[in-house]
């Protein structure tokens, strides 16, 4: 039987292989057709994110009702599966203000985990000046914030949402994928060495079997966070649903074509440059800091980066493979560009292939059968080979973004200026 790590690597390779460029049609497409298909893709991807979040919610419910090694492992696998469509959705974030405003409640990171639960005091490094860094919501029923005492006795989705950015600190993240990740894996105490978090299933056990105290509140917390995750994704699915009146999809489709195309390309370029190349790769490498890796508790960062890159490629090619295996394909930016500059289309497509190959190398390293080296090990001080791999990935993303800017110019969009998150590339 294949190991889980080998299955993961095979799955990722299969996804990329299935998405080898296949033009939707030799016929010309219109800008309006491309924009409409973009909204169809957004709806499908968020719908898949919702379906997988509901599966995660069910697995968390099973864990908290019947804690065991198996139910904990099932919840972890469901969390990883839920990341696959969600990370492909992030391409919609930067060009669409409603998505960007909504995203923080689902995917904010890094987080000061002492806000949520117990931590190892010897290794815990919180953000300086964070008043919530050791609040430990799970262990307490009230929270003192200056002269105000907050009642946190009942752990509801609404309460958890209200605690995000407590005291003005962005490190206070109480909800979303990464809060749930921490509650499933616990702290990763291995630094830049091998190994992920090792939270025991007994952290959800009852009575004398409960480890580390407050097991029932921990169960209440993770279930509330899962309910909120599902509710948030339900809202976003509605924002892109074809049958809904007055939603964001309708607003986008009413925009002048140039403005809608600008939002598409700006989102692609900003995820490629400022977010993925900058915040998610460059920052972690330069700081040699596992605290700055995206999925730092589970060591799933390589997959999250891969699917971010795939999300950009999806939009350019107008294709997305759904979690049930169906292929969604339609009028694409690639077709628009090819009609105006076939050579640039080929160059951009080749650049995206090169980027995915570099991201695949991070996956292959992390999922190697005998000697896996995960992202937090690649960024370790003195890991020259790891630094080369990550810098090559950054360079590929920067090159890809330059081609996206050129493509925007050919399509009539001057000065796209994708967000670089104040990084110097």
Secondary structure, DSSP 8 states (H G I E B T S, - for coil): ---HHHHHHHHHHHHHHHTS---S-SS---HHHHHHHHHHHHHHHHHHHHHHHHHHHHHHHHHHHS--HHHHHHHHHHHHHHHHHHHHHGGGTTT-HHHHHHHHHHH--S--GGGTS---TTT----TT-TTTT--GGG-SEEEETTEEEE-SS--HHHHHHTTTGGG-TT---SSHHHHHHHHH---TTTTSS------GGGG--GGG-SSS-HHHHHHHHHHHHHHHHHHHHHHHHHH-TT-SSSHHHHHHHS-HHHHHHHHHHHHHHIIIIIIIIIIIIHHHHHT-GGGSTTTTTT-HHHHHHHHHHHHHHHHHTEEE-TTS-EEE---HHHHHHHH-HHHHHHHHHHHHHHHHHHHHHHHHHT-SSS---HHHHTSTT-HHHHHHHHHHHHHHHHHHHHHHHHHHHTT--------TT---
